[in-house]
Amino acid sequence: SADEAANAMLKQNDYKVWYMPVYDKNTVTEMKPVYASKNGSDIVDAVTGKVKYAREDNKIAEYTDIDGHYAENAIKTLAKYSVGFEGGTFKPDEAITQKDFIALIDAVFIYNAPVILNKEYDYTNAYRAAKNNGILNDDEYSPDGEVTRQLASVMLIRAMGFEDVAKLEGIFVPQFTDVAEKCGYTSILSAMGIVGGDEYGRFNPQTVLTRADAAIMLYNYLSR
């Protein structure tokens, strides 16, 4: 029967009930009950039955500028799950802005849901989530600024909840020739296979993070 089929589908997809905040600027005006699938691909309004953020509505157009790029597989895999940039071009060698990196981290670590970034994207909730989860400190706030590889590694460690361990002194062996102090962050990420160095064993901590390298970090985390 239809009910039996629905129950079987829900059991397979492991839906759960939760409450989605509705914001007016910076104020929560309503907590809307929704059903959400475990992988975050579908969100259904529990009152109206309307589907929001369905996978078919969040497809990323095939990128035309990543063929042969060293990050091609990572970028394509994330795009398959609707994590990336809108418009058909990824611009892999362009520096990623802090707001875009924050939004991608939130999607992967907090929401487990699709995120397609474009000019109209509202980053308010992304920053709120990043602050509430300790991913970004107030003095690091710079939405349109660039992200260094060092800050990116710190933000990833915070997102994983490992910063207290990463801060411990004297227990980590530096994994890169140019990271001596506070090496816990990169040592943990290196051990997990999330980040790597260049052919000279350098991490290049002050180098600006590109969109391609951001994609590789997130892909490595998800596929470790």
C-alpha positions as CSV (number, residue, x, y, z in Angstrom):
1,S,0.0,0.0,0.0
2,A,1.0,3.6,-0.2
3,D,1.4,3.8,3.5
4,E,3.7,0.8,3.6
5,A,5.7,2.2,0.7
6,A,6.1,5.5,2.5
7,N,7.1,3.8,5.7
8,A,9.7,1.7,3.9
9,M,11.1,4.8,2.2
10,L,11.3,6.8,5.4
11,K,13.1,3.9,7.1
12,Q,15.6,3.7,4.3
13,N,16.2,7.4,4.2
14,D,16.1,7.9,8.0
15,Y,14.2,11.2,8.2
16,K,14.1,13.1,11.4
17,V,12.0,16.0,12.8
18,W,13.8,19.2,13.7
19,Y,13.0,23.0,13.9
20,M,14.4,25.4,11.3
21,P,14.8,29.0,12.6
22,V,13.3,31.8,10.4
23,Y,15.2,35.0,10.6
24,D,14.2,38.6,10.1
25,K,17.6,40.3,9.8
26,N,19.3,39.0,13.0
27,T,16.2,38.1,15.0
28,V,14.6,34.6,15.0
29,T,10.9,35.2,14.4
30,E,9.7,31.6,14.1
31,M,10.9,28.0,14.6
32,K,9.4,26.1,11.7
33,P,9.0,22.3,12.1
34,V,10.5,20.3,9.2
35,Y,11.3,16.8,8.2
36,A,14.9,16.4,7.0
37,S,16.6,13.4,5.4
38,K,19.7,12.1,7.1
39,N,22.0,13.3,4.2
40,G,20.4,16.7,4.2
41,S,19.3,16.5,0.5
42,D,15.7,17.1,1.2
43,I,13.8,19.3,3.7
44,V,10.0,19.1,3.9
45,D,7.8,21.6,5.7
46,A,6.0,19.6,8.3
47,V,2.9,21.8,8.1
48,T,2.5,22.4,4.4
49,G,4.3,19.4,3.0
50,K,6.2,21.6,0.6
51,V,9.7,20.4,-0.3
52,K,12.5,22.8,0.2
53,Y,16.1,22.4,-0.9
54,A,15.3,19.3,-2.8
55,R,18.3,17.7,-4.6
56,E,16.8,18.2,-8.0
57,D,16.4,21.9,-7.3
58,N,20.0,22.2,-6.2
59,K,22.0,20.8,-9.1
60,I,25.3,22.6,-10.0
61,A,25.9,23.1,-13.7
62,E,28.9,21.2,-15.1
63,Y,32.0,23.3,-14.7
64,T,33.8,24.3,-17.9
65,D,37.1,25.4,-16.4
66,I,38.4,22.4,-14.4
67,D,39.3,19.8,-17.0
68,G,42.8,18.5,-16.2
69,H,43.1,20.6,-13.1
70,Y,44.7,18.9,-10.1
71,A,41.6,19.5,-8.1
72,E,39.2,18.3,-10.8
73,N,38.0,15.1,-9.0
74,A,37.5,16.9,-5.6
75,I,35.5,19.7,-7.3
76,K,33.4,17.4,-9.3
77,T,32.6,15.1,-6.4
78,L,31.5,18.0,-4.2
79,A,29.4,19.4,-7.0
80,K,27.7,16.0,-7.4
81,Y,26.4,16.6,-3.9
82,S,25.5,20.2,-4.6
83,V,28.4,21.8,-2.7
84,G,30.1,24.5,-4.7
85,F,29.6,27.6,-6.8
86,E,26.8,28.5,-9.2
87,G,27.4,29.6,-12.8
88,G,29.2,26.8,-14.6
89,T,32.7,28.0,-13.7
90,F,34.5,27.2,-10.5
91,K,37.5,29.5,-11.0
92,P,39.8,27.0,-9.2
93,D,42.9,29.2,-9.0
94,E,41.1,32.2,-7.7
95,A,41.5,33.0,-4.0
96,I,38.5,32.0,-2.0
97,T,36.9,34.7,0.2
98,Q,36.4,34.1,3.9
99,K,32.6,34.2,3.6
100,D,32.6,31.5,0.9
101,F,35.0,29.3,2.9
102,I,32.8,29.7,6.0
103,A,29.6,28.8,4.0
104,L,31.3,25.7,2.7
105,I,32.6,24.6,6.1
106,D,29.1,25.1,7.6
107,A,27.6,23.0,4.9
108,V,30.0,20.1,5.4
109,F,30.5,20.2,9.2
110,I,27.3,21.7,10.6
111,Y,24.4,21.3,8.3
112,N,25.4,18.3,6.2
113,A,23.4,19.9,3.4
114,P,23.8,21.3,-0.1
115,V,25.2,24.9,-0.5
116,I,25.4,26.6,-3.9
117,L,27.2,29.9,-3.6
118,N,26.3,32.9,-5.8
119,K,26.1,36.7,-5.7
120,E,22.7,36.6,-4.0
121,Y,23.7,34.1,-1.3
122,D,22.9,35.4,2.3
123,Y,25.9,34.7,4.5
124,T,24.2,35.9,7.7
125,N,23.3,32.4,8.9
126,A,26.6,31.0,7.8
127,Y,28.5,33.5,10.0
128,R,26.1,33.0,12.9
129,A,26.6,29.2,12.7
130,A,30.4,29.6,12.5
131,K,30.4,31.8,15.6
132,N,28.1,29.6,17.6
133,N,30.2,26.6,16.8
134,G,33.5,28.3,17.6
135,I,34.8,28.1,14.0
136,L,35.7,31.8,13.7
137,N,36.6,34.4,16.3
138,D,35.3,38.0,16.2
139,D,38.8,39.4,15.6
140,E,39.1,37.1,12.5
141,Y,35.9,38.4,10.9
142,S,36.6,39.5,7.3
143,P,33.9,38.4,4.9
144,D,35.5,39.7,1.7
145,G,39.0,39.0,2.8
146,E,41.2,36.2,1.7
147,V,42.0,33.1,3.8
148,T,45.5,32.0,4.5
149,R,46.3,28.3,4.6
150,Q,47.1,28.7,8.2
151,L,43.8,30.2,9.1
152,A,42.0,27.6,7.0
153,S,43.7,24.8,9.0
154,V,42.7,26.5,12.3
155,M,39.1,26.8,11.1
156,L,38.9,23.1,10.1
157,I,40.3,22.0,13.4
158,R,37.8,24.1,15.2
159,A,35.0,22.7,13.1
160,M,36.1,19.2,14.0
161,G,36.2,20.2,17.7
162,F,39.9,19.4,18.1
163,E,41.3,22.8,19.0
164,D,41.9,22.1,22.7
165,V,44.1,19.2,21.6
166,A,45.8,21.1,18.8
167,K,46.8,23.8,21.3
168,L,48.7,21.4,23.5
169,E,52.5,22.2,23.4
170,G,55.3,19.7,23.2
171,I,53.3,16.7,22.0
172,F,53.3,17.2,18.2
173,V,56.1,16.5,15.8
174,P,56.1,19.2,13.1
175,Q,55.0,17.7,9.8
176,F,56.2,20.6,7.6
177,T,59.5,22.4,7.5
178,D,58.0,25.8,7.7
179,V,55.6,25.2,10.6
180,A,57.4,25.0,13.9
181,E,55.2,26.8,16.4
182,K,51.6,25.9,17.1
183,C,52.0,22.9,14.8
184,G,49.2,20.9,16.4
185,Y,46.7,22.1,13.8
186,T,48.6,21.1,10.7
187,S,49.9,17.9,12.4
188,I,46.4,16.6,13.1
189,L,45.2,17.6,9.6
190,S,48.2,16.0,8.0
191,A,47.8,12.8,10.0
192,M,44.1,12.6,8.8
193,G,45.2,13.1,5.2
194,I,43.3,16.4,4.9
195,V,46.3,18.7,4.1
196,G,49.7,18.1,2.5
197,G,52.8,20.0,1.7
198,D,54.7,20.9,-1.4
199,E,57.6,19.0,-2.9
200,Y,60.0,20.6,-0.4
201,G,57.9,19.6,2.6
202,R,56.5,23.1,3.2
203,F,53.0,23.9,4.2
204,N,53.2,27.5,3.1
205,P,51.0,28.7,5.9
206,Q,50.8,32.4,4.8
207,T,49.9,31.5,1.2
208,V,46.4,32.5,0.2
209,L,44.0,29.6,0.0
210,T,42.5,29.0,-3.5
211,R,39.1,27.7,-4.3
212,A,40.7,24.5,-5.6
213,D,42.7,23.9,-2.4
214,A,39.6,24.6,-0.3
215,A,37.7,22.0,-2.3
216,I,40.5,19.5,-1.8
217,M,40.6,20.0,2.0
218,L,36.8,19.5,2.3
219,Y,36.9,16.5,-0.1
220,N,39.8,14.9,1.9
221,Y,37.8,15.3,5.1
222,L,34.7,13.8,3.7
223,S,36.4,10.9,2.0
224,R,39.0,10.0,4.7
